[in-house]
Amino acid sequence: MLTLYQRDDCHLCDLALLELARAGVSDFDSVYIDGDAALEARYGLRVPVLRDPRSSRELGWPFDAAHVRQFLARP
């Protein structure tokens, strides 16, 4: 299952959610990095980030529905 790393009250994260919906992605976990020192160190200024834990690949913002579909199509 995909993971979307995001922050509370994040306008870009809201836009990322819209692009995931446009790409037809509905099955993913939302992980809020606020208050988690390790996640803030890793993703702090980069959120939103879509991660595929199976391959460890990440898609950082900015992305649109087409980018998401391409990301999912790659092995």
CHARMM-style PDB file with segment names, atoms N, HN, CA, C and O in Angstrom:
ATOM      1  N   MET     1       0.842  -1.185   0.000  1.00  0.00      PROA
ATOM      2  CA  MET     1       0.000   0.000   0.000  1.00  0.00      PROA
ATOM      3  C   MET     1       0.883   1.243   0.000  1.00  0.00      PROA
ATOM      4  O   MET     1       1.899   1.292   0.694  1.00  0.00      PROA
ATOM      5  N   LEU     2       0.498   2.227  -0.768  1.00  0.00      PROA
ATOM      6  HN  LEU     2      -0.327   2.187  -1.332  1.00  0.00      PROA
ATOM      7  CA  LEU     2       1.226   3.483  -0.848  1.00  0.00      PROA
ATOM      8  C   LEU     2       1.074   4.272   0.444  1.00  0.00      PROA
ATOM      9  O   LEU     2       0.124   4.087   1.204  1.00  0.00      PROA
ATOM     10  N   THR     3       2.045   5.162   0.672  1.00  0.00      PROA
ATOM     11  HN  THR     3       2.817   5.313   0.055  1.00  0.00      PROA
ATOM     12  CA  THR     3       2.008   6.049   1.826  1.00  0.00      PROA
ATOM     13  C   THR     3       2.176   7.475   1.346  1.00  0.00      PROA
ATOM     14  O   THR     3       3.079   7.775   0.565  1.00  0.00      PROA
ATOM     15  N   LEU     4       1.302   8.355   1.815  1.00  0.00      PROA
ATOM     16  HN  LEU     4       0.568   8.111   2.449  1.00  0.00      PROA
ATOM     17  CA  LEU     4       1.455   9.781   1.539  1.00  0.00      PROA
ATOM     18  C   LEU     4       1.912  10.455   2.830  1.00  0.00      PROA
ATOM     19  O   LEU     4       1.176  10.507   3.815  1.00  0.00      PROA
ATOM     20  N   TYR     5       3.134  10.968   2.805  1.00  0.00      PROA
ATOM     21  HN  TYR     5       3.732  10.926   2.005  1.00  0.00      PROA
ATOM     22  CA  TYR     5       3.656  11.717   3.948  1.00  0.00      PROA
ATOM     23  C   TYR     5       3.225  13.155   3.791  1.00  0.00      PROA
ATOM     24  O   TYR     5       3.391  13.763   2.734  1.00  0.00      PROA
ATOM     25  N   GLN     6       2.660  13.697   4.879  1.00  0.00      PROA
ATOM     26  HN  GLN     6       2.525  13.203   5.738  1.00  0.00      PROA
ATOM     27  CA  GLN     6       2.135  15.055   4.820  1.00  0.00      PROA
ATOM     28  C   GLN     6       2.175  15.714   6.186  1.00  0.00      PROA
ATOM     29  O   GLN     6       2.566  15.096   7.177  1.00  0.00      PROA
ATOM     30  N   ARG     7       1.769  16.966   6.228  1.00  0.00      PROA
ATOM     31  HN  ARG     7       1.452  17.468   5.424  1.00  0.00      PROA
ATOM     32  CA  ARG     7       1.701  17.749   7.465  1.00  0.00      PROA
ATOM     33  C   ARG     7       0.270  18.210   7.680  1.00  0.00      PROA
ATOM     34  O   ARG     7      -0.536  18.254   6.750  1.00  0.00      PROA
ATOM     35  N   ASP     8      -0.026  18.552   8.923  1.00  0.00      PROA
ATOM     36  HN  ASP     8       0.629  18.517   9.678  1.00  0.00      PROA
ATOM     37  CA  ASP     8      -1.301  19.191   9.227  1.00  0.00      PROA
ATOM     38  C   ASP     8      -1.324  20.574   8.578  1.00  0.00      PROA
ATOM     39  O   ASP     8      -0.290  21.229   8.455  1.00  0.00      PROA
ATOM     40  N   ASP     9      -2.504  21.005   8.167  1.00  0.00      PROA
ATOM     41  HN  ASP     9      -3.344  20.472   8.266  1.00  0.00      PROA
ATOM     42  CA  ASP     9      -2.693  22.347   7.598  1.00  0.00      PROA
ATOM     43  C   ASP     9      -1.702  22.649   6.473  1.00  0.00      PROA
ATOM     44  O   ASP     9      -1.070  23.705   6.452  1.00  0.00      PROA
ATOM     45  N   CYS    10      -1.582  21.716   5.555  1.00  0.00      PROA
ATOM     46  HN  CYS    10      -2.095  20.859   5.573  1.00  0.00      PROA
ATOM     47  CA  CYS    10      -0.626  21.831   4.448  1.00  0.00      PROA
ATOM     48  C   CYS    10      -1.401  21.961   3.140  1.00  0.00      PROA
ATOM     49  O   CYS    10      -2.007  20.998   2.671  1.00  0.00      PROA
ATOM     50  N   HSD    11      -1.378  23.149   2.559  1.00  0.00      PROA
ATOM     51  HN  HSD    11      -0.885  23.932   2.939  1.00  0.00      PROA
ATOM     52  CA  HSD    11      -2.106  23.403   1.316  1.00  0.00      PROA
ATOM     53  C   HSD    11      -1.607  22.497   0.187  1.00  0.00      PROA
ATOM     54  O   HSD    11      -2.409  21.987  -0.595  1.00  0.00      PROA
ATOM     55  N   LEU    12      -0.297  22.298   0.098  1.00  0.00      PROA
ATOM     56  HN  LEU    12       0.354  22.713   0.734  1.00  0.00      PROA
ATOM     57  CA  LEU    12       0.245  21.431  -0.947  1.00  0.00      PROA
ATOM     58  C   LEU    12      -0.206  19.988  -0.749  1.00  0.00      PROA
ATOM     59  O   LEU    12      -0.431  19.261  -1.716  1.00  0.00      PROA
ATOM     60  N   CYS    13      -0.335  19.586   0.502  1.00  0.00      PROA
ATOM     61  HN  CYS    13      -0.152  20.177   1.287  1.00  0.00      PROA
ATOM     62  CA  CYS    13      -0.813  18.227   0.801  1.00  0.00      PROA
ATOM     63  C   CYS    13      -2.261  18.067   0.333  1.00  0.00      PROA
ATOM     64  O   CYS    13      -2.639  17.017  -0.187  1.00  0.00      PROA
ATOM     65  N   ASP    14      -3.053  19.096   0.517  1.00  0.00      PROA
ATOM     66  HN  ASP    14      -2.746  19.949   0.940  1.00  0.00      PROA
ATOM     67  CA  ASP    14      -4.438  19.060   0.030  1.00  0.00      PROA
ATOM     68  C   ASP    14      -4.466  18.920  -1.490  1.00  0.00      PROA
ATOM     69  O   ASP    14      -5.286  18.180  -2.034  1.00  0.00      PROA
ATOM     70  N   LEU    15      -3.572  19.630  -2.171  1.00  0.00      PROA
ATOM     71  HN  LEU    15      -2.907  20.232  -1.729  1.00  0.00      PROA
ATOM     72  CA  LEU    15      -3.493  19.514  -3.626  1.00  0.00      PROA
ATOM     73  C   LEU    15      -3.052  18.112  -4.037  1.00  0.00      PROA
ATOM     74  O   LEU    15      -3.551  17.565  -5.020  1.00  0.00      PROA
ATOM     75  N   ALA    16      -2.124  17.536  -3.292  1.00  0.00      PROA
ATOM     76  HN  ALA    16      -1.719  17.981  -2.494  1.00  0.00      PROA
ATOM     77  CA  ALA    16      -1.656  16.179  -3.591  1.00  0.00      PROA
ATOM     78  C   ALA    16      -2.803  15.183  -3.466  1.00  0.00      PROA
ATOM     79  O   ALA    16      -2.919  14.267  -4.281  1.00  0.00      PROA
ATOM     80  N   LEU    17      -3.637  15.350  -2.468  1.00  0.00      PROA
ATOM     81  HN  LEU    17      -3.542  16.093  -1.806  1.00  0.00      PROA
ATOM     82  CA  LEU    17      -4.794  14.468  -2.306  1.00  0.00      PROA
ATOM     83  C   LEU    17      -5.725  14.556  -3.510  1.00  0.00      PROA
ATOM     84  O   LEU    17      -6.274  13.546  -3.951  1.00  0.00      PROA
ATOM     85  N   LEU    18      -5.901  15.753  -4.034  1.00  0.00      PROA
ATOM     86  HN  LEU    18      -5.455  16.574  -3.676  1.00  0.00      PROA
ATOM     87  CA  LEU    18      -6.735  15.932  -5.229  1.00  0.00      PROA
ATOM     88  C   LEU    18      -6.124  15.207  -6.429  1.00  0.00      PROA
ATOM     89  O   LEU    18      -6.841  14.569  -7.200  1.00  0.00      PROA
ATOM     90  N   GLU    19      -4.805  15.304  -6.586  1.00  0.00      PROA
ATOM     91  HN  GLU    19      -4.223  15.822  -5.959  1.00  0.00      PROA
ATOM     92  CA  GLU    19      -4.149  14.640  -7.713  1.00  0.00      PROA
ATOM     93  C   GLU    19      -4.207  13.119  -7.574  1.00  0.00      PROA
ATOM     94  O   GLU    19      -4.355  12.414  -8.572  1.00  0.00      PROA
ATOM     95  N   LEU    20      -4.094  12.617  -6.364  1.00  0.00      PROA
ATOM     96  HN  LEU    20      -3.974  13.190  -5.554  1.00  0.00      PROA
ATOM     97  CA  LEU    20      -4.233  11.171  -6.157  1.00  0.00      PROA
ATOM     98  C   LEU    20      -5.639  10.720  -6.549  1.00  0.00      PROA
ATOM     99  O   LEU    20      -5.808   9.675  -7.177  1.00  0.00      PROA
ATOM    100  N   ALA    21      -6.628  11.498  -6.182  1.00  0.00      PROA
ATOM    101  HN  ALA    21      -6.490  12.347  -5.672  1.00  0.00      PROA
ATOM    102  CA  ALA    21      -8.010  11.165  -6.549  1.00  0.00      PROA
ATOM    103  C   ALA    21      -8.182  11.204  -8.064  1.00  0.00      PROA
ATOM    104  O   ALA    21      -8.836  10.332  -8.636  1.00  0.00      PROA
ATOM    105  N   ARG    22      -7.606  12.196  -8.710  1.00  0.00      PROA
ATOM    106  HN  ARG    22      -7.074  12.904  -8.246  1.00  0.00      PROA
ATOM    107  CA  ARG    22      -7.699  12.297 -10.170  1.00  0.00      PROA
ATOM    108  C   ARG    22      -7.023  11.117 -10.859  1.00  0.00      PROA
ATOM    109  O   ARG    22      -7.428  10.703 -11.945  1.00  0.00      PROA
ATOM    110  N   ALA    23      -5.982  10.579 -10.211  1.00  0.00      PROA
ATOM    111  HN  ALA    23      -5.653  10.916  -9.329  1.00  0.00      PROA
ATOM    112  CA  ALA    23      -5.264   9.428 -10.769  1.00  0.00      PROA
ATOM    113  C   ALA    23      -5.958   8.113 -10.439  1.00  0.00      PROA
ATOM    114  O   ALA    23      -5.541   7.050 -10.899  1.00  0.00      PROA
ATOM    115  N   GLY    24      -7.018   8.189  -9.641  1.00  0.00      PROA
ATOM    116  HN  GLY    24      -7.357   9.052  -9.267  1.00  0.00      PROA
ATOM    117  CA  GLY    24      -7.760   6.982  -9.280  1.00  0.00      PROA
ATOM    118  C   GLY    24      -7.149   6.206  -8.137  1.00  0.00      PROA
ATOM    119  O   GLY    24      -7.463   5.032  -7.939  1.00  0.00      PROA
ATOM    120  N   VAL    25      -6.278   6.851  -7.381  1.00  0.00      PROA
ATOM    121  HN  VAL    25      -6.022   7.804  -7.541  1.00  0.00      PROA
ATOM    122  CA  VAL    25      -5.631   6.200  -6.239  1.00  0.00      PROA
ATOM    123  C   VAL    25      -6.469   6.473  -4.997  1.00  0.00      PROA
ATOM    124  O   VAL    25      -6.586   7.615  -4.551  1.00  0.00      PROA
ATOM    125  N   SER    26      -7.041   5.431  -4.456  1.00  0.00      PROA
ATOM    126  HN  SER    26      -6.947   4.504  -4.818  1.00  0.00      PROA
ATOM    127  CA  SER    26      -7.863   5.608  -3.260  1.00  0.00      PROA
ATOM    128  C   SER    26      -7.353   4.780  -2.085  1.00  0.00      PROA
ATOM    129  O   SER    26      -7.779   4.978  -0.947  1.00  0.00      PROA
ATOM    130  N   ASP    27      -6.449   3.863  -2.361  1.00  0.00      PROA
ATOM    131  HN  ASP    27      -6.103   3.702  -3.285  1.00  0.00      PROA
ATOM    132  CA  ASP    27      -5.950   2.966  -1.316  1.00  0.00      PROA
ATOM    133  C   ASP    27      -4.524   3.352  -0.937  1.00  0.00      PROA
ATOM    134  O   ASP    27      -3.560   2.883  -1.543  1.00  0.00      PROA
ATOM    135  N   PHE    28      -4.402   4.207   0.066  1.00  0.00      PROA
ATOM    136  HN  PHE    28      -5.185   4.588   0.558  1.00  0.00      PROA
ATOM    137  CA  PHE    28      -3.089   4.630   0.551  1.00  0.00      PROA
ATOM    138  C   PHE    28      -3.214   5.034   2.013  1.00  0.00      PROA
ATOM    139  O   PHE    28      -4.300   5.351   2.498  1.00  0.00      PROA
ATOM    140  N   ASP    29      -2.095   5.014   2.691  1.00  0.00      PROA
ATOM    141  HN  ASP    29      -1.213   4.757   2.297  1.00  0.00      PROA
ATOM    142  CA  ASP    29      -2.048   5.462   4.081  1.00  0.00      PROA
ATOM    143  C   ASP    29      -1.567   6.900   4.116  1.00  0.00      PROA
ATOM    144  O   ASP    29      -0.634   7.261   3.399  1.00  0.00      PROA
ATOM    145  N   SER    30      -2.190   7.717   4.936  1.00  0.00      PROA
ATOM    146  HN  SER    30      -2.948   7.424   5.518  1.00  0.00      PROA
ATOM    147  CA  SER    30      -1.716   9.072   5.194  1.00  0.00      PROA
ATOM    148  C   SER    30      -0.924   9.053   6.480  1.00  0.00      PROA
ATOM    149  O   SER    30      -1.412   8.601   7.516  1.00  0.00      PROA
ATOM    150  N   VAL    31       0.303   9.546   6.411  1.00  0.00      PROA
ATOM    151  HN  VAL    31       0.699   9.912   5.569  1.00  0.00      PROA
ATOM    152  CA  VAL    31       1.157   9.631   7.593  1.00  0.00      PROA
ATOM    153  C   VAL    31       1.515  11.099   7.790  1.00  0.00      PROA
ATOM    154  O   VAL    31       2.126  11.728   6.926  1.00  0.00      PROA
ATOM    155  N   TYR    32       1.125  11.623   8.931  1.00  0.00      PROA
ATOM    156  HN  TYR    32       0.628  11.112   9.633  1.00  0.00      PROA
ATOM    157  CA  TYR    32       1.425  13.008   9.268  1.00  0.00      PROA
ATOM    158  C   TYR    32       2.748  13.035  10.011  1.00  0.00      PROA
ATOM    159  O   TYR    32       2.909  12.375  11.038  1.00  0.00      PROA
ATOM    160  N   ILE    33       3.693  13.800   9.488  1.00  0.00      PROA
ATOM    161  HN  ILE    33       3.562  14.336   8.653  1.00  0.00      PROA
ATOM    162  CA  ILE    33       5.047  13.787  10.041  1.00  0.00      PROA
ATOM    163  C   ILE    33       5.203  14.702  11.252  1.00  0.00      PROA
ATOM    164  O   ILE    33       6.206  14.623  11.961  1.00  0.00      PROA
ATOM    165  N   ASP    34       4.227  15.564  11.493  1.00  0.00      PROA
ATOM    166  HN  ASP    34       3.411  15.628  10.918  1.00  0.00      PROA
ATOM    167  CA  ASP    34       4.317  16.515  12.601  1.00  0.00      PROA
ATOM    168  C   ASP    34       4.524  15.782  13.920  1.00  0.00      PROA
ATOM    169  O   ASP    34       3.781  14.857  14.250  1.00  0.00      PROA
ATOM    170  N   GLY    35       5.536  16.199  14.668  1.00  0.00      PROA
ATOM    171  HN  GLY    35       6.139  16.950  14.400  1.00  0.00      PROA
ATOM    172  CA  GLY    35       5.783  15.632  15.986  1.00  0.00      PROA
ATOM    173  C   GLY    35       6.625  14.367  15.982  1.00  0.00      PROA
ATOM    174  O   GLY    35       6.951  13.847  17.050  1.00  0.00      PROA
ATOM    175  N   ASP    36       6.989  13.855  14.803  1.00  0.00      PROA
ATOM    176  HN  ASP    36       6.724  14.277  13.936  1.00  0.00      PROA
ATOM    177  CA  ASP    36       7.838  12.669  14.715  1.00  0.00      PROA
ATOM    178  C   ASP    36       9.208  13.133  14.214  1.00  0.00      PROA
ATOM    179  O   ASP    36       9.375  13.432  13.032  1.00  0.00      PROA
ATOM    180  N   ALA    37      10.175  13.190  15.114  1.00  0.00      PROA
ATOM    181  HN  ALA    37      10.039  12.947  16.074  1.00  0.00      PROA
ATOM    182  CA  ALA    37      11.480  13.768  14.794  1.00  0.00      PROA
ATOM    183  C   ALA    37      12.144  13.090  13.601  1.00  0.00      PROA
ATOM    184  O   ALA    37      12.736  13.767  12.760  1.00  0.00      PROA
ATOM    185  N   ALA    38      12.055  11.777  13.514  1.00  0.00      PROA
ATOM    186  HN  ALA    38      11.575  11.227  14.197  1.00  0.00      PROA
ATOM    187  CA  ALA    38      12.698  11.057  12.420  1.00  0.00      PROA
ATOM    188  C   ALA    38      12.038  11.395  11.083  1.00  0.00      PROA
ATOM    189  O   ALA    38      12.722  11.638  10.089  1.00  0.00      PROA
ATOM    190  N   LEU    39      10.703  11.409  11.068  1.00  0.00      PROA
ATOM    191  HN  LEU    39      10.147  11.212  11.875  1.00  0.00      PROA
ATOM    192  CA  LEU    39      10.006  11.727   9.824  1.00  0.00      PROA
ATOM    193  C   LEU    39      10.183  13.192   9.446  1.00  0.00      PROA
ATOM    194  O   LEU    39      10.303  13.511   8.264  1.00  0.00      PROA
ATOM    195  N   GLU    40      10.202  14.080  10.424  1.00  0.00      PROA
ATOM    196  HN  GLU    40      10.105  13.820  11.385  1.00  0.00      PROA
ATOM    197  CA  GLU    40      10.421  15.495  10.124  1.00  0.00      PROA
ATOM    198  C   GLU    40      11.812  15.713   9.550  1.00  0.00      PROA
ATOM    199  O   GLU    40      11.994  16.532   8.649  1.00  0.00      PROA
ATOM    200  N   ALA    41      12.804  14.978  10.073  1.00  0.00      PROA
ATOM    201  HN  ALA    41      12.657  14.313  10.806  1.00  0.00      PROA
ATOM    202  CA  ALA    41      14.157  15.099   9.546  1.00  0.00      PROA
ATOM    203  C   ALA    41      14.237  14.592   8.107  1.00  0.00      PROA
ATOM    204  O   ALA    41      14.947  15.162   7.278  1.00  0.00      PROA
ATOM    205  N   ARG    42      13.512  13.531   7.821  1.00  0.00      PROA
ATOM    206  HN  ARG    42      12.935  13.068   8.494  1.00  0.00      PROA
ATOM    207  CA  ARG    42      13.561  12.925   6.492  1.00  0.00      PROA
ATOM    208  C   ARG    42      12.722  13.682   5.463  1.00  0.00      PROA
ATOM    209  O   ARG    42      13.152  13.861   4.324  1.00  0.00      PROA
ATOM    210  N   TYR    43      11.523  14.126   5.861  1.00  0.00      PROA
ATOM    211  HN  TYR    43      11.174  13.980   6.787  1.00  0.00      PROA
ATOM    212  CA  TYR    43      10.571  14.686   4.899  1.00  0.00      PROA
ATOM    213  C   TYR    43      10.246  16.164   5.115  1.00  0.00      PROA
ATOM    214  O   TYR    43       9.565  16.772   4.288  1.00  0.00      PROA
ATOM    215  N   GLY    44      10.715  16.737   6.198  1.00  0.00      PROA
ATOM    216  HN  GLY    44      11.268  16.243   6.869  1.00  0.00      PROA
ATOM    217  CA  GLY    44      10.356  18.092   6.611  1.00  0.00      PROA
ATOM    218  C   GLY    44       9.884  19.057   5.552  1.00  0.00      PROA
ATOM    219  O   GLY    44       8.700  19.390   5.507  1.00  0.00      PROA
ATOM    220  N   LEU    45      10.773  19.514   4.703  1.00  0.00      PROA
ATOM    221  HN  LEU    45      11.735  19.244   4.739  1.00  0.00      PROA
ATOM    222  CA  LEU    45      10.416  20.517   3.698  1.00  0.00      PROA
ATOM    223  C   LEU    45       9.959  19.891   2.390  1.00  0.00      PROA
ATOM    224  O   LEU    45       9.576  20.607   1.465  1.00  0.00      PROA
ATOM    225  N   ARG    46       9.994  18.570   2.299  1.00  0.00      PROA
ATOM    226  HN  ARG    46      10.305  17.989   3.050  1.00  0.00      PROA
ATOM    227  CA  ARG    46       9.679  17.897   1.037  1.00  0.00      PROA
ATOM    228  C   ARG    46       8.218  17.486   0.905  1.00  0.00      PROA
ATOM    229  O   ARG    46       7.786  17.129  -0.191  1.00  0.00      PROA
ATOM    230  N   VAL    47       7.447  17.526   1.982  1.00  0.00      PROA
ATOM    231  HN  VAL    47       7.797  17.816   2.872  1.00  0.00      PROA
ATOM    232  CA  VAL    47       6.066  17.047   1.904  1.00  0.00      PROA
ATOM    233  C   VAL    47       5.256  17.906   0.950  1.00  0.00      PROA
ATOM    234  O   VAL    47       5.509  19.105   0.825  1.00  0.00      PROA
ATOM    235  N   PRO    48       4.303  17.316   0.290  1.00  0.00      PROA
ATOM    236  CA  PRO    48       3.889  15.923   0.350  1.00  0.00      PROA
ATOM    237  C   PRO    48       4.802  15.010  -0.483  1.00  0.00      PROA
ATOM    238  O   PRO    48       5.330  15.403  -1.523  1.00  0.00      PROA
ATOM    239  N   VAL    49       4.963  13.784   0.015  1.00  0.00      PROA
ATOM    240  HN  VAL    49       4.534  13.465   0.860  1.00  0.00      PROA
ATOM    241  CA  VAL    49       5.759  12.774  -0.671  1.00  0.00      PROA
ATOM    242  C   VAL    49       4.947  11.490  -0.711  1.00  0.00      PROA
ATOM    243  O   VAL    49       4.441  11.031   0.314  1.00  0.00      PROA
ATOM    244  N   LEU    50       4.826  10.918  -1.899  1.00  0.00      PROA
ATOM    245  HN  LEU    50       5.236  11.291  -2.731  1.00  0.00      PROA
ATOM    246  CA  LEU    50       4.155   9.640  -2.074  1.00  0.00      PROA
ATOM    247  C   LEU    50       5.228   8.570  -2.123  1.00  0.00      PROA
ATOM    248  O   LEU    50       6.170   8.665  -2.911  1.00  0.00      PROA
ATOM    249  N   ARG    51       5.091   7.549  -1.283  1.00  0.00      PROA
ATOM    250  HN  ARG    51       4.326   7.472  -0.643  1.00  0.00      PROA
ATOM    251  CA  ARG    51       6.109   6.491  -1.191  1.00  0.00      PROA
ATOM    252  C   ARG    51       5.480   5.136  -1.453  1.00  0.00      PROA
ATOM    253  O   ARG    51       4.390   4.827  -0.973  1.00  0.00      PROA
ATOM    254  N   ASP    52       6.200   4.337  -2.231  1.00  0.00      PROA
ATOM    255  HN  ASP    52       7.086   4.588  -2.621  1.00  0.00      PROA
ATOM    256  CA  ASP    52       5.818   2.949  -2.476  1.00  0.00      PROA
ATOM    257  C   ASP    52       6.747   2.087  -1.631  1.00  0.00      PROA
ATOM    258  O   ASP    52       7.910   1.914  -1.995  1.00  0.00      PROA
ATOM    259  N   PRO    53       6.273   1.542  -0.517  1.00  0.00      PROA
ATOM    260  CA  PRO    53       7.150   0.791   0.388  1.00  0.00      PROA
ATOM    261  C   PRO    53       7.694  -0.503  -0.223  1.00  0.00      PROA
ATOM    262  O   PRO    53       8.719  -1.014   0.228  1.00  0.00      PROA
ATOM    263  N   ARG    54       7.024  -1.031  -1.235  1.00  0.00      PROA
ATOM    264  HN  ARG    54       6.191  -0.616  -1.602  1.00  0.00      PROA
ATOM    265  CA  ARG    54       7.506  -2.265  -1.875  1.00  0.00      PROA
ATOM    266  C   ARG    54       8.818  -2.025  -2.599  1.00  0.00      PROA
ATOM    267  O   ARG    54       9.710  -2.873  -2.573  1.00  0.00      PROA
ATOM    268  N   SER    55       8.940  -0.877  -3.245  1.00  0.00      PROA
ATOM    269  HN  SER    55       8.215  -0.188  -3.266  1.00  0.00      PROA
ATOM    270  CA  SER    55      10.147  -0.587  -4.021  1.00  0.00      PROA
ATOM    271  C   SER    55      11.020   0.489  -3.368  1.00  0.00      PROA
ATOM    272  O   SER    55      12.146   0.719  -3.809  1.00  0.00      PROA
ATOM    273  N   SER    56      10.516   1.141  -2.334  1.00  0.00      PROA
ATOM    274  HN  SER    56       9.602   0.953  -1.975  1.00  0.00      PROA
ATOM    275  CA  SER    56      11.182   2.256  -1.654  1.00  0.00      PROA
ATOM    276  C   SER    56      11.293   3.495  -2.539  1.00  0.00      PROA
ATOM    277  O   SER    56      12.019   4.431  -2.205  1.00  0.00      PROA
ATOM    278  N   ARG    57      10.581   3.507  -3.662  1.00  0.00      PROA
ATOM    279  HN  ARG    57       9.991   2.746  -3.933  1.00  0.00      PROA
ATOM    280  CA  ARG    57      10.592   4.685  -4.520  1.00  0.00      PROA
ATOM    281  C   ARG    57       9.679   5.755  -3.942  1.00  0.00      PROA
ATOM    282  O   ARG    57       8.681   5.467  -3.281  1.00  0.00      PROA
ATOM    283  N   GLU    58      10.057   7.002  -4.215  1.00  0.00      PROA
ATOM    284  HN  GLU    58      10.868   7.236  -4.751  1.00  0.00      PROA
ATOM    285  CA  GLU    58       9.272   8.128  -3.721  1.00  0.00      PROA
ATOM    286  C   GLU    58       8.993   9.106  -4.851  1.00  0.00      PROA
ATOM    287  O   GLU    58       9.818   9.306  -5.743  1.00  0.00      PROA
ATOM    288  N   LEU    59       7.829   9.702  -4.794  1.00  0.00      PROA
ATOM    289  HN  LEU    59       7.159   9.540  -4.070  1.00  0.00      PROA
ATOM    290  CA  LEU    59       7.426  10.742  -5.732  1.00  0.00      PROA
ATOM    291  C   LEU    59       7.185  12.000  -4.914  1.00  0.00      PROA
ATOM    292  O   LEU    59       6.225  12.084  -4.148  1.00  0.00      PROA
ATOM    293  N   GLY    60       8.063  12.968  -5.085  1.00  0.00      PROA
ATOM    294  HN  GLY    60       8.843  12.900  -5.707  1.00  0.00      PROA
ATOM    295  CA  GLY    60       7.937  14.210  -4.328  1.00  0.00      PROA
ATOM    296  C   GLY    60       7.131  15.247  -5.080  1.00  0.00      PROA
ATOM    297  O   GLY    60       7.001  15.201  -6.303  1.00  0.00      PROA
ATOM    298  N   TRP    61       6.598  16.174  -4.324  1.00  0.00      PROA
ATOM    299  HN  TRP    61       6.703  16.212  -3.330  1.00  0.00      PROA
ATOM    300  CA  TRP    61       5.830  17.271  -4.884  1.00  0.00      PROA
ATOM    301  C   TRP    61       6.760  18.184  -5.641  1.00  0.00      PROA
ATOM    302  O   TRP    61       7.885  18.379  -5.180  1.00  0.00      PROA
ATOM    303  N   PRO    62       6.387  18.753  -6.753  1.00  0.00      PROA
ATOM    304  CA  PRO    62       5.047  18.762  -7.322  1.00  0.00      PROA
ATOM    305  C   PRO    62       4.815  17.557  -8.236  1.00  0.00      PROA
ATOM    306  O   PRO    62       5.713  17.100  -8.942  1.00  0.00      PROA
ATOM    307  N   PHE    63       3.583  17.064  -8.195  1.00  0.00      PROA
ATOM    308  HN  PHE    63       2.853  17.435  -7.621  1.00  0.00      PROA
ATOM    309  CA  PHE    63       3.170  16.016  -9.120  1.00  0.00      PROA
ATOM    310  C   PHE    63       1.703  16.203  -9.456  1.00  0.00      PROA
ATOM    311  O   PHE    63       0.938  16.813  -8.709  1.00  0.00      PROA
ATOM    312  N   ASP    64       1.337  15.655 -10.609  1.00  0.00      PROA
ATOM    313  HN  ASP    64       1.958  15.159 -11.215  1.00  0.00      PROA
ATOM    314  CA  ASP    64      -0.061  15.689 -11.017  1.00  0.00      PROA
ATOM    315  C   ASP    64      -0.522  14.256 -11.254  1.00  0.00      PROA
ATOM    316  O   ASP    64       0.245  13.316 -11.048  1.00  0.00      PROA
ATOM    317  N   ALA    65      -1.758  14.085 -11.681  1.00  0.00      PROA
ATOM    318  HN  ALA    65      -2.381  14.849 -11.848  1.00  0.00      PROA
ATOM    319  CA  ALA    65      -2.316  12.747 -11.856  1.00  0.00      PROA
ATOM    320  C   ALA    65      -1.502  11.929 -12.854  1.00  0.00      PROA
ATOM    321  O   ALA    65      -1.314  10.728 -12.661  1.00  0.00      PROA
ATOM    322  N   ALA    66      -1.022  12.562 -13.909  1.00  0.00      PROA
ATOM    323  HN  ALA    66      -1.174  13.537 -14.065  1.00  0.00      PROA
ATOM    324  CA  ALA    66      -0.222  11.839 -14.901  1.00  0.00      PROA
ATOM    325  C   ALA    66       1.082  11.329 -14.288  1.00  0.00      PROA
ATOM    326  O   ALA    66       1.490  10.198 -14.551  1.00  0.00      PROA
ATOM    327  N   HSD    67       1.734  12.158 -13.475  1.00  0.00      PROA
ATOM    328  HN  HSD    67       1.402  13.077 -13.262  1.00  0.00      PROA
ATOM    329  CA  HSD    67       2.960  11.719 -12.793  1.00  0.00      PROA
ATOM    330  C   HSD    67       2.682  10.544 -11.861  1.00  0.00      PROA
ATOM    331  O   HSD    67       3.476   9.607 -11.778  1.00  0.00      PROA
ATOM    332  N   VAL    68       1.564  10.598 -11.171  1.00  0.00      PROA
ATOM    333  HN  VAL    68       0.919  11.359 -11.239  1.00  0.00      PROA
ATOM    334  CA  VAL    68       1.202   9.515 -10.250  1.00  0.00      PROA
ATOM    335  C   VAL    68       1.002   8.220 -11.027  1.00  0.00      PROA
ATOM    336  O   VAL    68       1.495   7.168 -10.619  1.00  0.00      PROA
ATOM    337  N   ARG    69       0.290   8.288 -12.134  1.00  0.00      PROA
ATOM    338  HN  ARG    69      -0.110   9.142 -12.466  1.00  0.00      PROA
ATOM    339  CA  ARG    69       0.065   7.085 -12.952  1.00  0.00      PROA
ATOM    340  C   ARG    69       1.381   6.527 -13.483  1.00  0.00      PROA
ATOM    341  O   ARG    69       1.569   5.311 -13.500  1.00  0.00      PROA
ATOM    342  N   GLN    70       2.292   7.395 -13.918  1.00  0.00      PROA
ATOM    343  HN  GLN    70       2.139   8.383 -13.904  1.00  0.00      PROA
ATOM    344  CA  GLN    70       3.615   6.949 -14.380  1.00  0.00      PROA
ATOM    345  C   GLN    70       4.393   6.308 -13.233  1.00  0.00      PROA
ATOM    346  O   GLN    70       5.038   5.276 -13.414  1.00  0.00      PROA
ATOM    347  N   PHE    71       4.330   6.913 -12.076  1.00  0.00      PROA
ATOM    348  HN  PHE    71       3.806   7.752 -11.929  1.00  0.00      PROA
ATOM    349  CA  PHE    71       5.014   6.380 -10.892  1.00  0.00      PROA
ATOM    350  C   PHE    71       4.509   4.980 -10.575  1.00  0.00      PROA
ATOM    351  O   PHE    71       5.301   4.088 -10.270  1.00  0.00      PROA
ATOM    352  N   LEU    72       3.206   4.782 -10.644  1.00  0.00      PROA
ATOM    353  HN  LEU    72       2.563   5.506 -10.892  1.00  0.00      PROA
ATOM    354  CA  LEU    72       2.613   3.485 -10.327  1.00  0.00      PROA
ATOM    355  C   LEU    72       2.895   2.445 -11.407  1.00  0.00      PROA
ATOM    356  O   LEU    72       2.916   1.249 -11.118  1.00  0.00      PROA
ATOM    357  N   ALA    73       3.110   2.880 -12.636  1.00  0.00      PROA
ATOM    358  HN  ALA    73       3.093   3.852 -12.870  1.00  0.00      PROA
ATOM    359  CA  ALA    73       3.339   1.947 -13.740  1.00  0.00      PROA
ATOM    360  C   ALA    73       4.759   1.397 -13.749  1.00  0.00      PROA
ATOM    361  O   ALA    73       5.013   0.352 -14.349  1.00  0.00      PROA
ATOM    362  N   ARG    74       5.680   2.082 -13.096  1.00  0.00      PROA
ATOM    363  HN  ARG    74       5.473   2.930 -12.608  1.00  0.00      PROA
ATOM    364  CA  ARG    74       7.069   1.622 -13.051  1.00  0.00      PROA
ATOM    365  C   ARG    74       7.217   0.502 -12.044  1.00  0.00      PROA
ATOM    366  O   ARG    74       6.603   0.535 -10.977  1.00  0.00      PROA
ATOM    367  N   PRO    75       8.035  -0.502 -12.379  1.00  0.00      PROA
ATOM    368  CA  PRO    75       8.240  -1.615 -11.411  1.00  0.00      PROA
ATOM    369  C   PRO    75       9.063  -1.207 -10.210  1.00  0.00      PROA
ATOM    370  OT1 PRO    75       9.313  -2.026  -9.326  1.00  0.00      PROA
TER     371      PRO     75
END
